[in-house]
Amino acid sequence: LVARAAVPAARSVTRAALPLRRTMAAASASGGAGGGKAGTFRLGLCQTLVGTDKAVNLATARAAVAEAVGAGAQVVVLPECFNSPYATDQFPVYAEPVNDPASDGASVIDEEKQPSTAMLRDAAKEHGVYLVGGSIPERDGDRVFNTCTVWGPDGGMLARHRKMHLFDISVPGGITFRESDTLSAGAALTTFDTPYCRFGVGICYDIRFPLLAALMRKAGCKVLLYPGAFNTTTGPAHWELLQRGRAVDNQVYVATASPARNPESAYQAWGHSSLVNPWGEVVATTEHGPAVVVADVDVARADAIRGQIPVGVQARSDLYELSWVGEAPAPKDPET
């Protein structure tokens, strides 16, 4: 069953109907039709239910990708930890190796030891789409990372992002969580290129750090993707606010993909996978159940808003500057 809703006005929001086991919200981020011309594409955000059986989780994710593609999506995003329960003691249990995309044979995968990346590679190639693999626990020697891989329409790996900022928080009466108990932090700025535009990638807690988003804009990104699993304490307070803030600050589209809320899980995900346009409007979203959110993105909207409100060229570089100091080099803006 599919529920569809159009966005009749700039501030309208589409929401999936909760009674459907899997629902879809369809919207236009600029009022136009689906992806056709260069710079315009259809985005699919898969909000999948994650349990304790990895094989079932992978099958669920692959079915959601197929559903998004069936609705015309050309870029598809899965949620954070789509193959694993979101729990510090479970990350090492579900972890698997992830290839370095810069290495030779990055797409040569041991399907027994790397079932999650094998599924992502195969699904991207089968459907001929750009597939952003949410995140999975990645094992690299004695360390475990929270890692997103990106795959091209030919099944080649385009990027690997290791979550840079680990989710270590304690909210009295709300939630205490320490990813650093079992995870290590990444240290690279991650972007990838498509015929539509350059994309930037962060994972969940990374969205709380505005300088990271600003660095991705500086690197030429027009769309920022954040697979994330906010919870029922921080989600209602900050999930939408942060997406809109990053979008307005950087005059970019911001898209998020969350796991669906699992009543049997100790960690309750907020859901509400969404797309926000560069004006800060939520143009497509859903509630907390399993859903596929599909929306059309017109990258020219970002360029137009940057021309109308040119904060990028008005920044006082004589007084302050934004710079990347990590060991891995930052990508250069292809338009400069």
Secondary structure, DSSP 8 states (H G I E B T S, - for coil): --------STT------TTSSSEEEEEESSSS-SS-STTEEEEEEEE----S-HHHHHHHHHHHHHHHHHTT-SEEE--TTTTS-S-TTTHHHH-B----TTSTTTT---TTT-HHHHHHHHHHHHHTSEEE---EEEEETTEEEEEEEEE-TTS-EEEEEE-SS--EEEETTTEEEEGGGT--------EEE-SS-EEEE--GGGGG-HHHHHHHHHTTEEEEEEE---BTTHIIIIIHHHHHHHHHHHT-EEEEE-----TTSSS-B----EEE-TTS-EEE---SSSEEEEEEEETHHHHHHHHHS-HHHHS-TTT------SSS-----TT-
